[in-house]
């Protein structure tokens, strides 16, 4: 199964080596991924369907996987749109890593 990346982030080299395909139009589609106000259900459905269309334009067909990500309130519309298009919803696992920076010479106000 091919997996088409519909997130706004590039796939890792491991994901690509395992058959993942970036969809450059999806990575560039900030108007579909980013929310500046709470969206309506209809807006989320339209955005999710538009992302599925980008996968189809890159060659995805029913039975292929689509990698999804976004705010938690956007995940159900994404999964619904993927299934409606015949795609298999998939999700990336990445380990969160944080680092602490130590600053010296700072004075408290």
N, C-alpha and C positions, 0 to 999 in steps of 0.2 A: 504494500500500500504506500503510495506517495503521500507525503504530508506537506501541505502548502501553508506557509507562515503568513497569517493574517494579523499578526501583532505589529506594533510600531517599532519593535526591536529586531535587529538582525539575529538570525539563528547562530548558535555557536558552531564552531568547526566540527565538533562531534555530531551535532544534529544534522549538519549538511552531509557529513561522511556517512551517516546512516540513512540517507535518502531524502532528507528534508529539503524543501525548496522555498527560498525567499520569494515573496511577491513584492517587488520594488514599489509598485503603485500603492500597496497596502501600507508599507513602511512609511511612505510619504504622505499618506492621507490623514493628516492631523485633524482635518475637519470631521472625520468619521470617528476618530479615537478619543479626542479631547473634548471635555465638557466644561463650560465656564459657568453654567447654571444647571439646576436640576432639570433633566430632560423629561419630556412626556413619554409615555409608553409608545406612542406612534412614532416619535422621533427616533427612539432606540431601535424600533423594528425597521425603520427605513435605513438607518445607518448600518445595522447588521446585514440587511439584505444587500446593501451596496458593497459591503466587504465580501460577501459571497460571490457577487458578480465579478469582483476583481480576481478572485481565485479562478473562476470559470474562464475569464479572459486570458489567464496564464496557463490554461490547459487542464484545470481540475475537472474531473468527471465524477459522477455518482460512484460512491465507494471509496473515493480518496479521502484522506484525512485533512482537516484544517486545524492549525494550531491557533488557539484563541487566548486572549488575555484582555484585561481591562478592569475597570472598577467593578466591584461585586454586583452592583445593581444592573450592570450591562451584560453580565455573563448569561443569565437566562435567555434574553433575546438573541444573543449570539448563538447559543446552543440550539434554540428553536430554529433560527434561520439556517444554520448548518444542516440540521436534520431535514428541514423542508427542501433543501437543495440536494439531498441525498448524500451529504458528506458525513464523515465520522468526526465528531468533535474530539479534539485532543488538547492537552494542556502541557505546558513546559514546566519542568521542575528545575529551578536554579537555587542553589544554596545562597542564602543571604549572608553577606559578610560585611562587617563594619570595622572601622578602625577608629582608634582614639588619637586625637592630636593633642599634644602637650604644648602649651604656649608658656613661654617664660617672659618675665619682665612686664607682665600686665599689672596694672594698678586698679584696685577697686575704686569706684566712684564715690 
